[in-house]
Amino acid sequence: MLAQILMAENKHSAVRINEVIIHSWVATRASQENSQPTWITTEDIGEFTAWLASDAASMVNGSLLRLYEKPTV
């Protein structure tokens, strides 16, 4: 909700605002023993959000982005 308000308020500015929603269990250091291969890791989230904040993702703005579990192989 807050992201949507910020997006509306800044839609004509150079500020990029996106919302990331995690639709997965997250494998952390604390949950490493119990985690499943399909869980997203904190590193996955960090890499994605770092890319999202970079110039390489400058075309992504005002988006709701969902991260789902990894596919099983």
Number of C-alpha atoms within 10 A of each C-alpha: 7 8 15 15 10 15 20 12 10 14 14 9 8 8 11 19 19 17 15 15 10 13 12 15 15 20 20 15 10 8 11 11 9 8 16 14 12 16 18 21 20 13 12 14 15 11 11 14 14 11 13 19 14 10 9 9 13 11 9 15 16 18 14 13 12 11 14 14 16 13 8 6 5
